[in-house]
Amino acid sequence: MVDGGPVRTLVTGGAGRLGRSVVAVLAASGRHVFSVDRTTSEGLPARQIVADLLDADTRRRVFDDVRPDEVVHLAAIPAPRMAPEDETYLVNTTLALGVVEESLRTGVRALLVASSPTVIGYGSPSGWAPAYLPIDEDHPVAPWNAYALSKVAVEELMRMVARRDGDRIRVGSFRPSYVVAPEEWLGAPTQQGHTIRERLAQPELAVGSFFNYLDARDAGDFVVAWLDAPDSTPNGEVFFVAAPDPLVTGSVHEAIARALPAAAPAASSIGDTGPLFSTERAARLLGWHARRTWRTELPEEGADD
């Protein structure tokens, strides 16, 4: 509560695959949620604002209208190869910097922005292998496309704000793994057009993201945990946010050896079911753990027959 009323939380990109679940979890926490996006989503528990935040005057009007206490910035070109490289970098960095400027101008007390695990470089056409496993936030970044590079820039932007303006705003960034919306467990196409069952059955579909994934509702739980964290939480931190196991049936060692042999030596340091990505920082600083895995959420085949 703020001054006797509910916390006002603005979510950019709130009508998207990740945003819908984040908005729902935020609303369930008792917040007054505002979603700003270029489209709306039916049934979203938020006041929905249709706007293009790339326009500076529009950003100013939205922030003046909402006067948020908190901002969760998800709006972006959401994946590589969805737009030309120059457009991807320009859009993602302009949006993030613009949201920072408006947050500071209007007195927002907390700003969390979405980054991406792609910053570490998996999928590089020149070859990639992890320096160690499980991968954590100290792992070197090695962006090889404009999307990943834009996310490195966004993380550095948050660190800059923490250094320069940390006395008046708490900021952070998080790297949500391959997001699975609730309907995608039931067979709806994922962002790449195939289903989760197909992704499990064909490791070559999942190796491009190094088998990571995250239920969108667990992402929402992380956002609430970060926003509710005490002011003593380190400012400007980046967090991996992922399910505790890889999107692999059977042995993760065998899947890695087949699909990404260069990573096989590092895999010797983990158990046969992972994890490939560490969320220890989120657990230690925020008390957050993913509660959903493909084993708990994917219906048994034939269950609806």
Summary of the structure (lengths in Angstrom):
residues: 305
radius of gyration: 18.9
end to end distance: 46.7
largest distance: 58.3
contacts: 1030
relative contact order: 0.13
helix: 41%
strand: 15%
